[in-house]
Amino acid sequence: MAMFTIRVELHDATWTDYNNLATQLGRQGITDIIQADNGNRYKLPPAEYNYVGNATLDQVYNAVNKVASTLGKRFAVLANEVTSRTWTGLSRV
């Protein structure tokens, strides 16, 4: 399965806007949680999202772009397909 890290910036947005974004992305299987190799789960920084599944980069980007476009805000999306990740300082959930 492929792994993706996605950043979505909503311009002139409130936390409610970001919560709505996260809820709608969650319906697509795109969350703000990542899982370590040992099974521990961690919360990503604000506006960062994760998807692991059988999709292409274009499919993930298009899904995120579609959701963001429904919120009535200007936005920016950066989507990356990754082969590995490392982190520190993320909160365990």
Buried (B, 14 or more C-beta within 10 A) or exposed (E): EBBBBBBBBBEEBEEEBBEBBBEBBBEBEBBBEBEEEEEEEBBBEEBBBBBBEEBEEEBBBBBBEEBBEEBEBEBEBEBEBEEEEEEEEBEEE
